[in-house]
Amino acid sequence: MREVCDILIRDSRILTGDFTIKEHVSVAVKDKIIYAIGTPEELDQRFCPAEVLEADGNLLMPGFIDGHTHTCQQLLRGRTADEYPMIWTRFLVPFESSLSPEDVRVSARLHCVEMIRAGITGFADAGGVHMDQVAEAVMETGMRAALCPSTMDMGNVVCGEMKHSTEDCIRLTEELHSRYQGAGDGRVDIWFGIRQLMTCSKQLIEKIVEKAEELDTGIHMHLCEHKDEVSFCLQNYKMRPAAFLQSVGALSPRLLTAHNVLLTERDITLLADNRVHVIHCPMANFINHGFPKIPSMLERGASIGIGCDGASHIALDMFTQIRALKAGVTAQWGLPVFDPVAVPNDQLLRMITFGGAQAIRHGDTLGVIEEGKTADLIVMDVKGPHMRPTQRLLNTVVSSGNSHDILHTIIDGKLVMKDRQLVELDEEKIIADAEQHMREINRKSGI
């Protein structure tokens, strides 16, 4: 008698754990995990599936993970491009501080829908207001996420609910953790947030480090994004940001840092040696901040992931991000020394899969297609005229793939998108709600 399984993905190519592509493979999903991997003939004989996805030679990959985003900025789409500094004070602060709980919920729903359609199965949100509503949206849409409040206790931010006392910053995160940690059948994780070093006191950072260890959770922060932050640390602590974080015990595998542009070689060594998870946001970085030293980070064995940094200026599309990273880093660091592979394509795919899984503290269960791992999987159409024929499919996936090529998305063993159609969510209503709320937010915030 054949075994029952939930989903049988039949006759696919798969991206293997060593980032090569293997042909004619079937994968059985059962009880949320990758239950069996074998030839189509073997698994056809072994399983009686509740659902069959005929991959027909298309590419099965681990779901992508966006290592740094802002779900609330979905309703700021198109507003921050081609604007002069400071975008933070002119747009982001008035916008975020004006958001109601329902605004945040609507934005987070739309964010999750866009991600599901783009093959992004998990994300790390750097935080905002009303993060309980983001947790509710993650649970509702079936996504996976590491969430934290936008935590700050100093600086010139005076609008709305964005700044709190040191004690309240800790209390608010603890309350969110007690309500939502492990929610959505384990798909929601609650972390501590450090918005940035210029808006978080030394006392707050030390307390966050202590509490994150106590609750065994992560810490998400912006790091070395712009020169003002470096200057602030040098003036106030007589140390660069990475050295200051080391001095307060913050550098550890619990820490996820976003942007990481203005790093010295010593800074990179500190982050790598302490196994900090480094997230790059290529489009945001190249437009606003500069070029990260990816070759140095790879040489030191740093754990690297990729983030879209929210949808205010770019679509949530990991293909766009890795192509930008490839081009920018090659131009900045490769061409001057005649190195055409400053960032190899297999490393780029690693960054948006396993690198992201490590960054959200699920590297033991996500990011590779292996038996026993959690079934966060996507199937990519590789048969379009922009993809076929190809002499090396892995290279073509990086150079030509886009989010619209994602056919099926599976999260936690559940099919959430099939044949480009969301299985349970009303996409048109979610978009319409977002349009209505965007108009109201613009009126309230004055932007």
HELIX and SHEET records of a PDB file:
HELIX    1   1 PRO A   40  ARG A   46  1                                   7    
HELIX    2   2 THR A   71  LEU A   76  5                                   6    
HELIX    3   3 ILE A   87  ILE A   87  1                                   1    
HELIX    4   4 TRP A   88  LEU A   92  3                                   5    
HELIX    5   5 VAL A   93  SER A   97  1                                   5    
HELIX    6   6 PRO A  101  ARG A  117  1                                  17    
HELIX    7   7 MET A  131  THR A  141  1                                  11    
HELIX    8   8 THR A  166  TYR A  180  1                                  15    
HELIX    9   9 ALA A  183  GLY A  186  1                                   4    
HELIX   10  10 LYS A  202  LEU A  215  1                                  14    
HELIX   11  11 LYS A  227  TYR A  237  1                                  11    
HELIX   12  12 PRO A  241  SER A  247  1                                   7    
HELIX   13  13 GLU A  265  ASP A  273  1                                   9    
HELIX   14  14 PRO A  282  ASN A  288  1                                   7    
HELIX   15  15 ILE A  294  GLU A  299  1                                   6    
HELIX   16  16 MET A  318  VAL A  329  1                                  12    
HELIX   17  17 THR A  330  GLY A  334  3                                   5    
HELIX   18  18 LEU A  335  VAL A  337  5                                   3    
HELIX   19  19 ASN A  345  ARG A  350  1                                   6    
HELIX   20  20 MET A  351  GLY A  355  3                                   5    
HELIX   21  21 GLY A  356  ALA A  359  1                                   4    
HELIX   22  22 LEU A  393  SER A  400  1                                   8    
HELIX   23  23 SER A  403  ASP A  405  5                                   3    
HELIX   24  24 GLU A  427  SER A  445  1                                  19    
SHEET    1   A 4 ILE A  33  GLY A  38  0                                        
SHEET    2   A 4 ILE A  21  LYS A  30 -1                                        
SHEET    3   A 4 GLU A   3  LEU A  15 -1                                        
SHEET    4   A 4 PHE A  47  GLU A  54  1                                        
SHEET    1   B 8 ILE A  33  GLY A  38  0                                        
SHEET    2   B 8 ILE A  21  LYS A  30 -1                                        
SHEET    3   B 8 GLU A   3  LEU A  15 -1                                        
SHEET    4   B 8 LEU A  59  PRO A  62  1                                        
SHEET    5   B 8 LEU A 377  MET A 380 -1                                        
SHEET    6   B 8 ILE A 406  ILE A 411 -1                                        
SHEET    7   B 8 LYS A 414  LYS A 418 -1                                        
SHEET    8   B 8 GLN A 421  LEU A 422 -1                                        
SHEET    1   C 4 PHE A  64  THR A  69  0                                        
SHEET    2   C 4 ILE A 120  ASP A 125  1                                        
SHEET    3   C 4 ARG A 144  LEU A 147  1                                        
SHEET    4   C 4 VAL A 188  ILE A 190  1                                        
SHEET    1   D 5 PHE A 192  ILE A 194  0                                        
SHEET    2   D 5 ILE A 219  LEU A 223  1                                        
SHEET    3   D 5 LEU A 255  HIS A 259  1                                        
SHEET    4   D 5 HIS A 277  HIS A 280  1                                        
SHEET    5   D 5 SER A 303  ILE A 306  1                                        
END                                                                             
